[in-house]
Amino acid sequence: MASHQISIRNDVYQKLKKIKQENESYSDTIERLLSNKGNVEDLKELYGISGEDELGFQYILNSSRKEIQKALETRFPLN
């Protein structure tokens, strides 16, 4: 399997490290966050969202899901 070296800011690394599960590699953690298995609480932790920001986060998350769904339906029609 090929691998790539990437650079991330230290603050992002610290957040990622905090939500990484004991049995995961960083690649596994990122993959989990990007997949449907990603926990919303982990995403909020990664973005530092809490309290008042949560409503805005939920709006953005729902809007993004709708946009992705619409794009998929357009690109891959079921009919």
PyMOL commands that set and color helices and strands:
alter all, ss='L'
color gray80, all
select helices_A, chain A and resi 10-19+26-34+40-47+53-75
alter helices_A, ss='H'
color red, helices_A
deselect
rebuild
show_as cartoon
